[in-house]
Amino acid sequence: MDDDPMTGDGASLQRMPTLHVREIRDRFLKFELRETDVSVANVLRRVMMAEVPTIAIDLVEIANNTSVLNDEFIAHRLGLIPLVSDRAMSMKFSRDCDACDGDGPCEYCAVEFTLNVKCTGDDTLDVTTHDLVPSSSDDSDDAVLPVDCTRRIEGEDGEEKGIVILKLRKGQEIRLRAIARKGLGKDHAKWSPAATVTFMYEPEITINHTLMDGMTLEEKREWVDSSPTQVFGIDEHGQVYVENAELYAYDDEVITKAEDLGRPGLVDIRPRQDSFIFTVESTGALSVERMFLDAVEVLRQKIEAVRLSGDGDEGDDDHLANFMRRG
């Protein structure tokens, strides 16, 4: 039998990562990534934040602005409005599109919006994302709209006020045209679909019950309360147990307290090097499920590009590639 190309001694370093979803909502996802190392966890985090494409306003032409905000300030605010980006993966980057000059609406690479509001009353008028109107009528499920305006398509009477772009007083007016394009978070934060993506090592906590049994109930309570988070608890029999290991913040407070009580080694806390807990929050441009799946697809494409370039050894079955196949 030939030696494994990764080790040279017949021992394979191949891993088959597993994923378990704990909680999922439209803009929130919590999952466990196990049986892999920190390199895979970190690359997954970075791709979700910086390389999953979305759509954002990239060009603004202001025809008239008599508000107190200058043109550049308004253009910057428009760019940071998250847009529903379900069709982003199928769109072209404007720099790669041969169907247009990149300066207007295009079915392949761009979406046009208009904003035309004038205040005629005595009260201050809020100009919001509800006033940002797409030039072309699109009632499809993946229509590009500001994230809070999706109720307009669903036919619901939305009570949401929308994101305030600027305010107008009587006689003031704003008229502009905006072009939204596909982009990546690594080029500008406005294209990042993620509000936050974090992961932590799953802590492995072992209590030395021999030492614990030699402590009084008051000492046990004092030790349990030394943790800033509710990691430990005491049952009705006075036994200390691990209530929620994931709340441990690697602050060493309980370890220090054990030493102060003359009980060094009372607890052993180590991060599991092959298990990670992810927390993902979306801006709303993409659902967290779509963001994760798109990140896996982007990683798969990168691995395929490396394989085709011939940079890797033939037959080298990278554990990240295995994860992509399972994803």
N, C-alpha and C positions, 0 to 999 in steps of 0.2 A: 504494500500500500504506500502511495506517495505521501510525503509529509504535507501537512496543511500549509498553504502559502503564507498564512499570516503568522505562524509560529515556527515553522521549520522542524517541529519535533512531533508532529502528529496530533497535538492538542489544539483543538479549534477554539478560536475566540469569538466565533459567530454567536450572536444573540438574537432572540426573537422577542422584541419589546411587546408588552401588552398595555392596553389602555382600558380604564374603567371610568365611566362618566358618573359622577356623584350627583351633580345638580346642573340643570340646564334651563335657562329661560331665554327670551329673545335676545337680550343683551348681556347675559351673564352665563359663564360656564365654569364649572369646577370639575377637574378630572385627575385621575392618578395615572402616571406614566411609570411603568415598572420594567424591571429586567433590562435596563439599558444604562448608559453612563451620562455624565453631565454634558458631554459634547453634543449628544443628540438632543437633550432637553434644551440646551442653550440655542442650538441652531433652530429648533422649532419655535422658540420664543422670538428670536430675532426675525425670522421670516414672517411670522404673524404680524409683527409690528412694522416692518420696513419693506417687505417685498410682496405682499398681497395687494394687487392693484385695486384702486377705487376710482371714483369720478369726483372731481372738484372743479370749481370755477377757476379758470386760469387766465382768462382775458376779459377785461372790462372796458367798454367804450361808453363814456359818460357824455350824453348830449346836453343835459342841463342839470345843474346842481346849485340850488340857492339855499341849501341847508347850512348849518353852522359847521358841519364836518367837511374837511377837504376831500378831494377826489381820491387821493391815495389811501386815506384812512377807510373810506367806504369800500374801495376795491379789496383792501386787506380783509375787512370783515366778511365780505361776500365769499372770499376764497376759503374761509374757515368754516363755512356752513356745511355740515355733512349732508351729502346727497345719497339717496338710495342707489346702490351700486351693484345690484344683482347681475347686471349685464356686463360688468367691467371686464371679466375674464374673456369674453367673446369679442370685445372691442379692440381696435387697433390703437397703438400709440400714434399721436398726430404726426410725429416725425417719420413714421413708417407708412403713413397712408398716402396712396397715390391717387385717391379719388377726389381730393380737395387741396386747397392751398393752405389749410390750417387756420383760416381767418373767418370761418362761418360754420353754420350747422352742417353736419355730415352724418349720414346714417352709419358710417363705419367708425368714426373716431371722435365725434363731438356732439354736444347738445347745446342749443341756444335758449337763453332765458331773456325776458324783458322785465323791466321794472319801471312803471309809469304811475306816479302818485303825486297828487297836489292837495295841500291842505286848504280847505275853503271855510272851515269853521273856526270858532274862537278857541276851542280846546286844542291842546297838543295832540297831534296825530302820530301814533306809533306805526312806523313802516316795518312790517315783519316779513318772514319767509312766506306767509300766505299771499303776499303781494308779488312774489317772484314767480312769474308765469312762464312756462315753457312755450316756445314759439310754435311747436308742432303738437297737435293733439294726440296723446298716446294714453290709451286706457288699458294697456297690457299690464300683466302682473309685475314686470320688471321695468316699468316706467321710471325715468330718472326725475325725481322730485326731492325737495328738501325733506329730511327724515320726518319732520312733524306734520308734513302735508299729505301723508299717505292716506289719511282719512278721506281726502277729497276724492280719491279713486274708489274707495270702498263704499262711498255713498252715505257715510255716517255724518251726523251732525256733530262735528268735532268741537269740543269746548277749549281745546288747546289754543293758546294765544299765538304761538309761533315764536321763533327767535327774532328779537328786535334787532333790526339793522341800523335804523336811525330814527330820529324824531323830527317832526316838522311843525312849525307854527303857521298861523294864517298867512297865506300868500306864498309860502315856500313850496318848492317843487323838486322832484328828482325824476329824471328820465335817463335810462341807461340800457345797454345791451351787454349781456354776459355770455361767454362761451365756456362750457364745462368740458374738460378733457380727462382722459385716463392718465393716471400717474401712479408713482410709488412713494411710500413714506420715506424711503432713503433719500429721495430728491427734495421733498418738502413735507413737513408734518401734516399739512392739510390733506394729504393723500393717505395718511395712516388710518386703517379701519379700527385700530385698537385704542381705547381709552387707557387701558393698562393690561399688561401681560406679565404675571409674576409666577415664579415657581420656588418652592422650598424643598430641601431634603426632608424626607419623612423621618422624624425622630424615632429612635428605638430606645425605649426607657425600661430599665430593669431595676427594681427595688430590692435591696438587700433586707429581706424580711427577718433575718437573724438579728441584725442590728436594730431594725425597727421595733422588734418585740421587746427590746430592752429599754425603750423610751416610754415615758409617761404619756397619758392622753393629752396633757397640756403641751408637752414638747412636740407631739405629733401635730397638733393643731397649729402651733407656732411655726413649725417647718412647712406645713401645707400652705399657710397664709403668706409665707415668704415669697411664693411665686406670684409675679405680677398678674399672671393669667391663671385661670382655673384649670390647671393641668391635673392636679391631684385632688382626691376626695377622701373622706373617712366614712366608712360604713357604720351600721348600727352596732357592730361588734368591736368598733375601735380599730379596725384594720385599714391601713392606708392603701389606696389603689390608684391606678392611673385612670383618671376620668376622661381626659381628652388630650392625647399626646400631641395633636397637631397645633394646639395653642402654645406649645413651648416655643419661645422666641430665641433660644440659644443665648440666654443672658447670664447663665451660671449662678443665678440668685439662690436656687435651692442647694446647689453644691457648696456655695459659700456658707449658707446657713447651717448645713450639716456639719461643716468643719467647725463653725462657731459653737455648735452643740456638742462637740467632741465626738462626732460620728462620721469621720471621713470614710468615703466609700459607701455611704448610705444609699446612694443612687448612682447608677451608671447611665449616662445619656450619650448616645452616639448617633450621628446622622447616617442613614442608610445610603450607601453610595450608588445604589441601583434603583432607587425609588424616589419619585418626585411628585409633589402635589401642585398642580397648576391652577391659577385663578385668572380668568380672562374676562375682560369687560369690553364691549364694543361701543363705538361712537354712535351706532345706529345705521351707518352706511351699509354695513353687512350684518346679518345675524351672526351670532358667535359660531353657530354650526357651519354656516357658509364660510366664515373666516378660517376656521380650522381646516375644512376640506380643501379650500383654495390653497392654504399654506402647504398641505400635504402634496397637492398637485404641483405647486411651484418647486418643492423639494425634489419630487420625482423627475421633473424636467431637468433640473440641475444635475442630478445623478446620471440621467440618461445622456446629457451632453458630455459629461466627463467620460462616461463609458465609450461613447462614440469617438471621442477625441483620441482614444488609445492611450490616455495617460495612466490608466490603471492596468494592472496585470489581468490577463484573460483568466476568467474563472474565479477571480477574487470577489467573493460574495459579501460585500460590506454589510454590517449590521444595520446601517441606516437605510440601505436599499431594501433590506428585508422588512423594515418597519413600513416603508412606503408601500410595499406590495400588500402588507396586511391592512394598511389604512383604508 
